Amino acid sequence: MEDIYQGAAIVLRYIVEFSTLLLELFGICILVYTAVKSFIFWLKKDDSIRLQLAQGIALALEFKLGGEVLRTVVVREWAELGILGAIIALRAALTFLIHWEIKNEESRVQAEMNSTPNVPGPQ
């Protein structure tokens, strides 16, 4: 019975490690894609670049945070758990700040759209 338990623990550890790597890879891909897309919008002088970049960074951080939460499943020592807790807290704080920036940027864009006078076309 002990051998089955040991084998299941090893399988679980590999599944969690693979899933963590996969989530972090998704986060990296989203971040790189967002950065390239934002650079192209910057070249085109698009005004919504800050909002799109912040949204992409927030989404990438969510995937990275998911990987860190999964990593807590296989932690064996309190020191490791403390380090993971600190990483999760930092990423959560970054996510909160980015969402705050997104909210402010959305309201700024909305205010700009409302303040732009509507010029009627030829009739």
N, C-alpha and C positions, 0 to 999 in steps of 0.2 A: 504494500500500500504506500509505503514511503517513497518508493521509486516512481509510482504514478504521480504523486504529489510533486516530486522534484521535476519530473518531466513536464508536467502542466505549468509549473512556475517558469521553466526555461522557455516553453512555447509562448507563454504570456509575455515574458520579457522581450522576446524577439518581435512579437506582434506590436507591442507598444513602441519599441524602438523604431520599427519600420514605419508605423503610423505617424510617429513624431517627426521623423525625417520627411515624410510625405507632406505633412501639414506645413512644415517649415519651408519646403521646396515651393509649395503653392504660394506662400507668403512672399518668398523671394521673387518668384515669377510675376506676381501681381505688382510688386514694387518696381521691378525693372520695366515692365510694360507701361506702368503709369508714368515713370520718369521719362521714357522715350516719347510717349504720347504728349506729355506736358512740354517737353522740349520742342516738339513740332508745333504745338499751339503757341509757344513763346515766339518761335520764328514767325508765325503768322500774326503776331500781336493780338491774340485772343484775350479778352478781358476775364474770361471764366477760368483761367489757368490755375489760380490759387485754390479755387473751390475743388476743381477736379483732382488736383495734386493732393490736397488734404483728404479727400474721400478715398483715393487710392491708397494713401499711406495708412489711413485708419483701417481699411479692409485688410491690408497686408499685416498690420499689427494684430488684428483679430485672429488670423491664421497662426501667427507666431505664438500668440497667447494660448491658443488651443493646444499647440504642441507642448508648451510648458506645463499646462494642466495635465496633459496625458503623461508627461514625464514623472509627475508626482506619484503615479501608480506604482512605479518600480523602485522608488527611493527606499534605501535600506537604513540610512543613518540620519540622525537629527541634524548633523552639520550640512548634509546634502539638502535636506528639507528646508533648512534656513536659507541656504543660497537660492534654491528654487523659489521660495517665498519672496525673497527680495527681488528676484528677476520678475516674478509675476506682478509684484506691487509696482515696480518701475514701469513695466509695459502697460499696466492698467492706468497708471497716472498719465502716461503719454497718450493713451487712447482717449482718456477723458479730456485732456488739453486739446487734442486734435478735433474731437467732436465739438468742443466749445468754439474753436476757431472756425469750423465748418458752419456752425449756427450763426456766428457773427458775419461771416463772409456771405452767407445766403441772405441775411437781412440787409447787408450793404448792397448786394446786387439787386435785391428787390426794391430798395430805396432809390437806387439809380434808375431803375426801369420806371418807377412811379414819377420821378422828377423830370424825366425826359418829356418835353412837350410833344403832343401829338399834332403833327402838321397834316392837315387834310390835303389830299391829292387833288388834282384838277377835276373839276366837275363838268 
